[in-house]
């Protein structure tokens, strides 16, 4: 029936569906008691973090690779936070060892040059994808791109143009 609702208040919801825009894939997720408990624990953790006066500590070194390409890196600023923590603790003037720049410090290095004739640039999720002959040549996080320079015959998708415009 058009416009009818399935279920209502108190009606159990057995599963949900995740849609990944980048791959256009749907994945069914069963809502079992373990997932419900994990979700409630995550909600409590977010509430506790939001009540703090200071942001949470950055990820440990073995998980920091997750920061590259994360759409929240420009908000979280993990390398700046690590720099501030180390500066406050040790009073060092330069960035301590182990801190990798996730976001370029300046516009230098944030220019994407498209040089390969016959290549194609598209947008997938929060990245620009450069392809040629079906092979991925480069994947660049959008937050890291300040300018795109096209120097040969390169096709750019409408979605990428709209995002860059």
C-alpha positions in Angstrom: 0.0 0.0 0.0 1.2 3.5 -0.8 2.0 5.7 2.1 1.5 3.0 4.8 3.9 2.5 7.7 5.2 -0.8 8.7 5.4 -1.2 12.5 5.0 1.6 15.0 6.0 2.4 18.5 7.1 -0.7 20.3 7.4 -2.7 17.1 10.8 -4.5 16.9 13.2 -3.5 14.2 15.1 -6.7 13.2 17.7 -5.1 10.8 18.9 -2.0 9.1 20.6 -1.3 5.8 23.9 0.6 5.2 24.4 2.2 1.8 27.9 2.9 0.7 27.7 5.8 -1.8 31.3 5.2 -3.1 30.7 1.6 -4.1 26.9 1.9 -4.4 26.6 -1.2 -2.2 23.8 -2.1 0.3 24.7 -4.2 3.3 22.0 -5.5 5.6 22.9 -5.3 9.3 21.0 -7.4 11.8 20.1 -5.6 15.0 20.9 -8.2 17.7 21.3 -7.6 21.4 25.1 -7.4 21.1 24.9 -4.6 18.5 22.3 -2.8 20.5 24.5 -2.9 23.7 27.5 -1.7 21.7 25.5 1.2 20.2 24.3 2.3 23.7 27.9 2.1 25.0 29.0 4.3 22.0 26.3 6.8 22.7 27.4 7.0 26.4 31.0 7.5 25.3 30.0 10.3 22.9 28.0 12.0 25.7 31.0 11.7 28.1 33.4 13.1 25.5 31.1 16.0 24.7 30.9 16.9 28.4 34.7 17.2 28.6 36.5 20.6 28.6 39.2 19.3 26.2 39.0 17.2 23.1 39.9 13.5 23.4 43.4 12.3 22.8 44.4 11.4 19.2 44.5 7.7 18.2 47.5 5.7 19.3 50.4 5.5 16.8 49.4 2.0 15.5 45.9 3.3 14.5 46.9 6.8 13.3 46.9 5.6 9.6 43.1 5.9 9.8 43.4 9.7 10.0 44.6 9.9 6.3 41.5 10.4 4.1 39.1 10.7 7.1 36.4 13.3 6.4 36.7 14.6 10.0 40.5 15.2 9.9 39.9 18.9 9.3 37.8 19.1 12.5 39.8 16.7 14.7 43.2 18.0 13.6 45.1 15.0 15.1 48.6 16.2 14.3 48.0 19.7 15.8 46.6 18.0 18.9 49.6 15.8 19.2 51.9 18.8 18.7 50.1 20.7 21.5 50.2 17.7 23.9 53.9 17.1 23.3 54.7 20.9 23.5 52.9 21.2 26.8 54.6 18.1 28.2 58.1 18.6 27.0 58.2 22.2 25.9 59.7 21.3 22.5 59.7 23.9 19.8 59.6 21.5 16.8 57.2 18.7 16.1 58.1 15.5 18.0 59.1 12.3 16.2 56.1 10.2 15.0 53.8 13.0 14.1 52.8 12.9 10.5 51.1 15.8 8.8 47.6 14.7 7.8 46.6 18.1 6.3 49.1 20.2 4.5 50.4 23.2 6.6 50.0 25.6 3.7 48.8 25.7 0.1 52.1 24.2 -1.0 51.6 20.6 -2.0 47.9 21.0 -2.1 47.7 21.5 -5.9 46.6 18.5 -7.9 48.2 18.6 -11.4 46.5 16.5 -14.0 49.1 15.6 -16.6 48.2 12.2 -18.0 46.4 12.4 -21.4 43.4 10.2 -21.5 42.9 10.1 -17.8 39.6 10.6 -16.0 38.9 12.3 -12.6 35.9 11.4 -10.6 34.6 11.9 -7.1 34.0 9.0 -4.8 32.9 9.8 -1.3 35.4 12.3 0.1 38.1 11.6 -2.5 39.0 12.6 -6.0 39.9 9.5 -8.0 42.3 9.7 -11.0 42.0 6.7 -13.4 43.3 5.8 -16.8 42.4 2.7 -18.8 40.4 1.4 -15.8 43.3 1.5 -13.4 43.3 3.8 -10.4 46.4 6.2 -10.7 45.7 8.3 -7.6 43.2 8.9 -4.8 43.3 12.3 -3.1 41.3 13.4 -0.1 39.1 16.4 -1.0 40.1 18.3 2.1 43.7 18.2 1.0 43.0 19.8 -2.4 43.2 23.5 -2.7 43.5 23.8 -6.5 43.3 21.5 -9.6 45.4 22.3 -12.6 44.6 20.5 -15.9 47.6 20.4 -18.3 46.4 17.9 -20.9 43.3 16.2 -22.3 41.7 14.9 -19.0 38.0 14.2 -18.5 36.5 15.4 -15.2 33.2 14.1 -14.0 30.3 16.4 -13.4 30.3 15.4 -9.7 34.0 16.3 -9.4 33.5 19.7 -11.1 30.5 20.5 -8.9 32.6 19.7 -5.8 35.6 21.7 -6.9 33.5 24.7 -8.1 
